[in-house]
Amino acid sequence: RFCLPLMLASLPTMAAAEEFPPALQDSWGDFWLFRFFVNAAGYASIVVPGFLLIQYFKRRNYLETGRGICFPVIKSCVFGSEVKSVHQEDGSLPPRVEPTESSTARQVFKLAFCAAGLQASYLTWGVLQERVMTRTYGATETDPGEKFKDSQFLVFMNRILAFTVAGLYCALTKQPRHGAPMYKYSFASLSNILSSWCQYEALKYVSFPTQVLAKASKVIPVMMMGKLVSRKSYEYWEYLTAALISVGVSMFLLSSAPNRHLSTVTTFSGIVLLAGYIIFDSFTSNWQDALFTYKMSPVQMMFGVNVFSCLFTVGSLLEQGALLESVRFMARHSEFTAHAVLLSVCSACGQLFIFYTINQFGAAVFTIIMTLRQAFAILLSCLIYGHTVTVMGGMGVAVVFVALFLRVYARSRMKKRSKKLPPGDTSVQKV
């Protein structure tokens, strides 16, 4: 019972012990750990009553005894239809549509369209993310301007637009009959919110290239979460490439650049936030993989997760009074409004491009496109924002991306070999 007060009491000391940029030294209340606990308390105020209600309806056997106008809503949220489908071949995605009587030129055009859409969406998203979190707005010759500090509001902006897009898509297209209890989306939603929040907050303490390298290395905790959550086993080449990625990331983080300035200093807080992002994101992907045992489409998954994401974030923002404060910031700075809206549009469009690319060309092609995108993102960030990378750091980046391409190549070879073998001969599950 004494842990939380002691941690809160130690926040000013921890904040003072780190070398923060001047904009982050306004008050200890802006320290990320304090904000994390405040946000978590806001989520708990929604999760705890929801958990108690779910337990109440299950104990009352409401599925058998319930009646009235609220029965369909409660049944959908708490019980679902309890109809599960056979786990699909790739674990989380619908079977890929094979091209039928399609010319090579048309397939090349589709691939170019998918690659251009993914690159444009996520490269723009990365540049805007760094701009919003690391630069000031309203700066003049006499006024240094002000930074936007509430990462949770940006998460809310992204999720509300993704929720709208997914809802419209589900309404306008034919979708499988939904069977999962709605409350099960809340677990993936909560971890997704926290991973996104850590991702935005980390840019206050580490450079964008460091963040991209951390994202590239998340295959390691994903494998660990897979063994813990889904009891998966892995091939030797998966462990080998994971080790290469660890070596490459270590080389990049340990490299030291001369005349390093505050925007590129990797602080302890930044490392902790990146670790939080990777852990939460790894849980999200594995929990979603388990949810796909229910018969659902990826867009239904997108809709269900974003419903709870909007509920959690808007509830927490209203409880803190931060929603109105963020809206006032938008009113003061029209440039920030444009950046926040475009950030959300890129995030929502990027998700749709992901679904379309995997559906048309499979996961291997998608992985190659996104790996190239990460490399382009580092290069673009260095060109626009002046980040420096040493020779050792560049070698580390090269090792990471070589390992990622080796994973793609080995996985495609394994899939081809498994298709030739009789059913039941492949005992190792895919990542």
C-alpha positions as CSV (number, residue, x, y, z in Angstrom):
1,R,0.0,0.0,0.0
2,F,3.0,2.3,0.5
3,C,4.5,1.7,-3.0
4,L,2.4,4.2,-5.0
5,P,2.8,7.1,-2.5
6,L,6.6,6.5,-2.4
7,M,6.8,6.4,-6.2
8,L,4.8,9.6,-6.6
9,A,6.9,11.3,-3.9
10,S,10.1,10.3,-5.8
11,L,8.9,11.7,-9.1
12,P,10.4,15.2,-8.7
13,T,13.8,13.7,-7.7
14,M,13.8,11.3,-10.7
15,A,12.8,14.2,-13.0
16,A,15.6,16.4,-11.7
17,A,18.2,13.6,-12.0
18,E,17.8,13.5,-15.8
19,E,18.9,16.0,-18.3
20,F,15.7,17.3,-19.8
21,P,15.3,19.9,-22.5
22,P,14.1,23.3,-21.1
23,A,10.6,22.8,-22.4
24,L,10.3,19.7,-20.2
25,Q,11.4,21.4,-17.0
26,D,8.2,23.5,-16.5
27,S,6.9,21.4,-13.7
28,W,7.3,17.9,-12.3
29,G,3.7,17.3,-13.2
30,D,4.8,17.1,-16.8
31,F,7.2,14.2,-16.0
32,W,6.2,11.1,-18.1
33,L,5.9,8.7,-15.1
34,F,3.4,11.0,-13.3
35,R,1.4,11.4,-16.5
36,F,1.4,7.6,-17.0
37,F,-0.1,7.0,-13.6
38,V,-2.7,9.7,-14.1
39,N,-3.7,8.2,-17.4
40,A,-3.8,4.7,-15.9
41,A,-6.0,5.9,-13.2
42,G,-8.4,7.3,-15.8
43,Y,-8.5,4.0,-17.6
44,A,-9.0,2.2,-14.3
45,S,-12.1,4.3,-13.6
46,I,-13.7,2.7,-16.7
47,V,-12.2,-0.8,-16.6
48,V,-13.0,-1.6,-12.9
49,P,-16.8,-0.8,-13.1
50,G,-16.9,-2.6,-16.5
51,F,-15.2,-5.7,-15.0
52,L,-17.6,-5.7,-12.0
53,L,-20.6,-5.5,-14.4
54,I,-19.3,-8.4,-16.5
55,Q,-18.8,-10.6,-13.4
56,Y,-22.3,-9.7,-12.2
57,F,-24.0,-10.7,-15.4
58,K,-22.0,-13.9,-15.6
59,R,-22.9,-14.9,-12.0
60,R,-26.5,-14.1,-12.6
61,N,-26.5,-16.3,-15.7
62,Y,-28.0,-13.4,-17.6
63,L,-27.7,-15.2,-21.0
64,E,-30.4,-17.6,-19.8
65,T,-32.5,-15.4,-17.6
66,G,-32.1,-11.9,-19.1
67,R,-34.9,-10.2,-20.9
68,G,-35.8,-6.7,-22.0
69,I,-34.6,-4.0,-24.4
70,C,-31.0,-4.1,-23.1
71,F,-30.6,-7.9,-23.5
72,P,-29.1,-7.8,-27.1
73,V,-26.6,-5.2,-26.1
74,I,-25.5,-7.0,-22.9
75,K,-25.4,-10.3,-24.8
76,S,-23.1,-8.9,-27.4
77,C,-20.8,-7.1,-25.0
78,V,-20.5,-9.8,-22.3
79,F,-21.3,-13.2,-24.0
80,G,-21.1,-12.7,-27.8
81,S,-22.4,-15.6,-30.0
82,E,-19.6,-17.9,-28.7
83,V,-19.1,-19.2,-32.3
84,K,-15.5,-19.8,-33.1
85,S,-13.9,-20.7,-36.4
86,V,-10.9,-22.8,-37.2
87,H,-7.7,-20.7,-36.8
88,Q,-6.7,-19.4,-40.1
89,E,-3.5,-20.4,-41.8
90,D,-1.5,-17.3,-41.0
91,G,-2.9,-17.0,-37.5
92,S,-4.5,-13.5,-37.9
93,L,-5.3,-12.6,-41.4
94,P,-7.9,-13.7,-44.0
95,P,-6.8,-16.0,-46.8
96,R,-5.1,-14.0,-49.6
97,V,-7.0,-13.5,-52.7
98,E,-5.1,-15.2,-55.6
99,P,-5.2,-13.2,-58.8
100,T,-7.3,-14.8,-61.4
101,E,-6.6,-14.2,-65.1
102,S,-4.9,-10.9,-64.2
103,S,-2.1,-9.5,-66.4
104,T,1.4,-9.0,-65.1
105,A,1.1,-5.2,-65.8
106,R,-2.0,-5.0,-63.7
107,Q,-0.4,-6.9,-60.8
108,V,2.7,-4.6,-61.0
109,F,0.4,-1.6,-60.9
110,K,-1.4,-2.9,-57.8
111,L,1.9,-3.6,-56.1
112,A,3.2,-0.1,-56.9
113,F,-0.1,1.3,-55.7
114,C,0.1,-0.6,-52.4
115,A,3.8,0.3,-51.9
116,A,3.2,4.0,-52.7
117,G,0.2,4.1,-50.4
118,L,2.0,2.5,-47.5
119,Q,5.2,4.6,-47.9
120,A,3.2,7.9,-48.3
121,S,1.0,7.2,-45.3
122,Y,3.6,6.1,-42.8
123,L,6.5,8.3,-43.9
124,T,4.2,11.3,-43.7
125,W,3.0,10.0,-40.3
126,G,6.5,9.6,-39.0
127,V,7.6,13.1,-40.1
128,L,4.5,14.7,-38.6
129,Q,4.9,12.7,-35.4
130,E,8.4,14.0,-34.8
131,R,7.3,17.6,-35.8
132,V,4.4,17.6,-33.3
133,M,6.3,16.1,-30.3
134,T,9.7,17.8,-30.7
135,R,9.1,21.3,-32.1
136,T,7.3,24.4,-30.9
137,Y,4.2,26.2,-32.3
138,G,3.7,29.9,-32.5
139,A,7.3,30.9,-32.3
140,T,8.3,34.5,-33.2
141,E,11.3,36.6,-32.8
142,T,10.3,37.6,-29.2
143,D,8.3,34.5,-28.3
144,P,9.9,31.0,-28.2
145,G,6.5,29.4,-28.7
146,E,5.0,26.4,-26.9
147,K,5.1,22.7,-27.3
148,F,2.2,20.3,-27.3
149,K,2.6,18.0,-24.4
150,D,-0.5,15.8,-24.1
151,S,0.3,12.6,-26.1
152,Q,-3.0,11.0,-25.0
153,F,-4.9,13.6,-27.1
154,L,-3.0,12.6,-30.2
155,V,-3.8,9.0,-29.5
156,F,-7.5,10.0,-29.2
157,M,-7.4,11.9,-32.5
158,N,-5.9,8.8,-34.3
159,R,-8.4,6.4,-32.8
160,I,-11.5,8.4,-33.4
161,L,-10.8,8.7,-37.1
162,A,-9.8,5.0,-37.3
163,F,-13.1,4.1,-35.6
164,T,-15.0,6.2,-38.1
165,V,-13.3,4.7,-41.1
166,A,-13.7,1.1,-39.9
167,G,-17.3,1.7,-38.9
168,L,-18.1,3.1,-42.4
169,Y,-16.3,0.2,-44.1
170,C,-18.2,-2.4,-42.0
171,A,-21.5,-0.7,-42.8
172,L,-20.9,-0.4,-46.5
173,T,-19.4,-3.9,-47.1
174,K,-20.4,-7.4,-46.3
175,Q,-18.7,-8.7,-43.2
176,P,-18.7,-12.1,-41.4
177,R,-21.2,-12.6,-38.6
178,H,-19.6,-11.3,-35.4
179,G,-19.2,-13.7,-32.6
180,A,-16.6,-12.4,-30.1
181,P,-17.8,-10.8,-26.8
182,M,-17.1,-7.1,-27.2
183,Y,-15.4,-6.7,-23.9
184,K,-12.5,-8.9,-25.1
185,Y,-11.4,-6.1,-27.5
186,S,-10.8,-3.9,-24.4
187,F,-7.6,-5.8,-23.5
188,A,-6.0,-5.2,-26.9
189,S,-7.4,-1.7,-26.9
190,L,-5.8,-0.8,-23.6
191,S,-2.4,-2.2,-24.5
192,N,-2.7,-0.4,-27.9
193,I,-3.4,2.9,-26.3
194,L,-0.5,2.5,-23.9
195,S,1.9,1.5,-26.6
196,S,0.9,4.5,-28.7
197,W,1.3,6.8,-25.8
198,C,4.8,5.5,-25.0
199,Q,5.7,5.9,-28.7
200,Y,4.7,9.6,-28.7
201,E,6.3,10.3,-25.3
202,A,9.5,8.6,-26.2
203,L,10.2,11.3,-28.9
204,K,10.6,13.8,-26.1
205,Y,13.7,11.9,-24.9
206,V,15.2,10.0,-27.9
207,S,15.7,10.7,-31.6
208,F,13.4,9.4,-34.2
209,P,16.0,7.0,-35.7
210,T,16.4,5.4,-32.3
211,Q,12.7,4.9,-32.1
212,V,12.5,3.3,-35.5
213,L,15.3,0.9,-34.6
214,A,13.4,0.0,-31.4
215,K,10.3,-0.8,-33.5
216,A,12.4,-3.0,-35.8
217,S,13.7,-5.0,-32.9
218,K,10.2,-5.7,-31.4
219,V,10.3,-9.2,-33.0
220,I,12.2,-10.3,-29.9
221,P,9.6,-9.4,-27.3
222,V,6.9,-10.6,-29.8
223,M,8.5,-14.0,-29.8
224,M,8.7,-13.9,-26.0
225,M,5.1,-13.0,-25.7
226,G,4.2,-15.7,-28.2
227,K,5.8,-18.3,-26.0
228,L,4.1,-16.9,-22.9
229,V,0.6,-16.1,-24.2
230,S,0.2,-18.6,-27.1
231,R,2.8,-21.3,-26.2
232,K,4.4,-21.0,-29.6
233,S,7.7,-22.6,-30.6
234,Y,10.2,-21.2,-33.1
235,E,12.7,-22.2,-35.7
236,Y,16.5,-21.8,-35.3
237,W,16.6,-19.0,-37.9
238,E,14.1,-17.0,-36.0
239,Y,16.4,-17.1,-32.9
240,L,19.4,-16.3,-35.1
241,T,17.8,-13.2,-36.7
242,A,16.5,-12.0,-33.4
243,A,20.1,-12.2,-32.0
244,L,21.4,-10.2,-35.1
245,I,18.7,-7.6,-34.5
246,S,19.8,-7.3,-30.9
247,V,23.4,-6.8,-31.9
248,G,22.5,-4.2,-34.5
249,V,20.3,-2.2,-32.1
250,S,23.1,-2.4,-29.4
251,M,25.7,-1.1,-31.9
252,F,23.4,1.9,-32.8
253,L,22.6,2.8,-29.2
254,L,26.2,2.5,-28.0
255,S,27.6,4.6,-30.9
256,S,28.5,8.1,-29.8
257,A,28.4,11.1,-32.1
258,P,30.5,14.2,-31.6
259,N,28.7,17.5,-30.9
260,R,25.6,15.7,-29.9
261,H,22.8,18.0,-28.9
262,L,19.8,17.5,-26.6
263,S,17.4,16.4,-29.4
264,T,19.5,13.3,-30.0
265,V,20.4,12.4,-26.5
266,T,19.2,8.9,-25.6
267,T,18.1,9.3,-22.0
268,F,17.0,6.6,-19.5
269,S,13.4,7.8,-19.7
270,G,13.5,7.3,-23.5
271,I,14.8,3.7,-23.2
272,V,12.1,2.9,-20.6
273,L,9.3,4.4,-22.8
274,L,10.6,2.5,-25.8
275,A,10.6,-0.7,-23.8
276,G,7.1,0.0,-22.7
277,Y,6.0,0.6,-26.3
278,I,7.5,-2.7,-27.4
279,I,6.0,-4.7,-24.5
280,F,2.5,-3.3,-24.9
281,D,2.6,-3.6,-28.7
282,S,3.8,-7.2,-28.4
283,F,0.9,-8.1,-26.1
284,T,-1.5,-6.3,-28.5
285,S,-0.5,-8.4,-31.5
286,N,-0.6,-11.7,-29.6
287,W,-4.0,-10.9,-28.0
288,Q,-5.4,-10.0,-31.4
289,D,-4.0,-13.2,-32.8
290,A,-6.0,-15.1,-30.1
291,L,-9.2,-13.1,-30.9
292,F,-9.0,-14.1,-34.6
293,T,-10.1,-17.6,-33.5
294,Y,-13.5,-16.0,-33.7
295,K,-14.8,-15.6,-37.2
296,M,-14.1,-11.9,-37.9
297,S,-12.4,-9.7,-40.5
298,P,-9.4,-7.4,-39.9
299,V,-11.7,-4.4,-40.3
300,Q,-14.0,-5.7,-37.6
301,M,-11.0,-6.1,-35.4
302,M,-10.0,-2.5,-36.2
303,F,-13.5,-1.3,-35.3
304,G,-13.8,-3.2,-32.1
305,V,-10.4,-2.2,-30.7
306,N,-11.0,1.5,-31.7
307,V,-14.4,1.6,-30.0
308,F,-12.7,0.9,-26.6
309,S,-9.7,3.1,-27.5
310,C,-12.0,6.1,-28.0
311,L,-13.9,5.3,-24.8
312,F,-10.8,5.0,-22.7
313,T,-9.0,8.0,-24.0
314,V,-12.0,10.4,-24.1
315,G,-12.9,9.3,-20.5
316,S,-9.4,9.9,-19.2
317,L,-9.1,13.2,-21.0
318,L,-12.4,14.5,-19.6
319,E,-11.5,13.4,-16.0
320,Q,-8.2,15.3,-16.2
321,G,-9.7,18.3,-17.9
322,A,-7.1,17.9,-20.7
323,L,-9.6,17.6,-23.5
324,L,-10.6,21.3,-23.4
325,E,-7.0,22.3,-22.9
326,S,-5.9,20.5,-26.0
327,V,-8.8,22.0,-28.0
328,R,-7.7,25.4,-26.8
329,F,-4.2,24.6,-28.0
330,M,-5.7,23.7,-31.4
331,A,-7.6,27.0,-31.5
332,R,-4.4,28.9,-30.7
333,H,-2.3,27.1,-33.3
334,S,-4.0,26.3,-36.7
335,E,-0.7,24.7,-37.8
336,F,-1.0,22.1,-35.0
337,T,-4.6,21.5,-36.0
338,A,-3.6,20.7,-39.6
339,H,-0.7,18.4,-38.3
340,A,-3.0,16.5,-35.9
341,V,-5.7,15.9,-38.5
342,L,-3.2,14.8,-41.1
343,L,-1.5,12.6,-38.6
344,S,-4.9,10.8,-37.9
345,V,-5.7,10.6,-41.7
346,C,-2.3,9.0,-42.4
347,S,-2.8,6.5,-39.5
348,A,-6.3,5.4,-40.7
349,C,-5.3,5.2,-44.4
350,G,-2.2,3.3,-43.5
351,Q,-4.3,0.6,-41.7
352,L,-6.5,0.2,-44.8
353,F,-3.5,-0.1,-47.0
354,I,-2.1,-2.8,-44.7
355,F,-5.3,-4.9,-45.1
356,Y,-5.4,-4.5,-48.8
357,T,-1.7,-5.2,-49.4
358,I,-1.8,-8.4,-47.3
359,N,-5.0,-9.5,-48.9
360,Q,-3.6,-9.1,-52.4
361,F,0.1,-10.1,-52.1
362,G,0.5,-11.8,-48.7
363,A,2.4,-11.0,-45.5
364,A,5.9,-11.5,-47.0
365,V,5.5,-8.7,-49.5
366,F,4.0,-6.5,-46.9
367,T,6.9,-7.1,-44.5
368,I,9.4,-6.2,-47.2
369,I,7.5,-2.9,-48.0
370,M,7.3,-1.9,-44.3
371,T,11.0,-2.8,-43.7
372,L,12.0,-0.5,-46.5
373,R,9.7,2.1,-45.1
374,Q,11.6,2.0,-41.7
375,A,14.9,2.5,-43.5
376,F,13.4,5.4,-45.5
377,A,12.0,6.9,-42.3
378,I,15.4,7.0,-40.7
379,L,17.0,8.6,-43.8
380,L,14.1,11.2,-44.1
381,S,14.3,12.1,-40.4
382,C,18.1,12.6,-40.7
383,L,17.6,14.9,-43.7
384,I,14.8,17.0,-42.3
385,Y,15.7,17.3,-38.7
386,G,19.5,17.0,-38.8
387,H,20.0,13.8,-36.8
388,T,23.6,12.5,-37.0
389,V,24.5,8.8,-37.3
390,T,28.1,7.6,-36.8
391,V,29.8,4.9,-38.8
392,M,29.2,2.3,-36.0
393,G,25.6,3.4,-35.8
394,G,25.2,3.1,-39.5
395,M,26.6,-0.4,-39.4
396,G,24.1,-1.3,-36.6
397,V,21.2,0.0,-38.8
398,A,22.5,-2.2,-41.7
399,V,22.7,-5.3,-39.4
400,V,19.2,-4.8,-38.3
401,F,17.7,-4.5,-41.8
402,V,19.8,-7.4,-43.1
403,A,18.4,-9.5,-40.3
404,L,14.8,-8.4,-41.1
405,F,15.2,-9.3,-44.8
406,L,16.7,-12.7,-43.7
407,R,13.6,-13.3,-41.7
408,V,11.4,-12.6,-44.7
409,Y,13.4,-14.8,-47.0
410,A,13.6,-17.7,-44.5
411,R,9.8,-17.5,-43.7
412,S,8.9,-17.6,-47.4
413,R,11.2,-20.6,-47.9
414,M,9.5,-22.4,-44.9
415,K,6.1,-21.7,-46.3
416,K,7.0,-23.1,-49.7
417,R,8.5,-26.2,-48.0
418,S,5.4,-26.7,-45.8
419,K,3.1,-26.7,-48.8
420,K,5.1,-29.5,-50.3
421,L,5.0,-31.7,-47.2
422,P,2.0,-33.8,-46.3
423,P,-0.4,-32.4,-43.7
424,G,0.8,-32.9,-40.1
425,D,4.5,-32.9,-40.9
426,T,5.1,-29.3,-39.8
427,S,5.1,-29.2,-36.0
428,V,6.6,-25.7,-35.5
429,Q,4.1,-22.8,-35.5
430,K,4.8,-19.6,-37.5
431,V,5.5,-16.3,-35.7
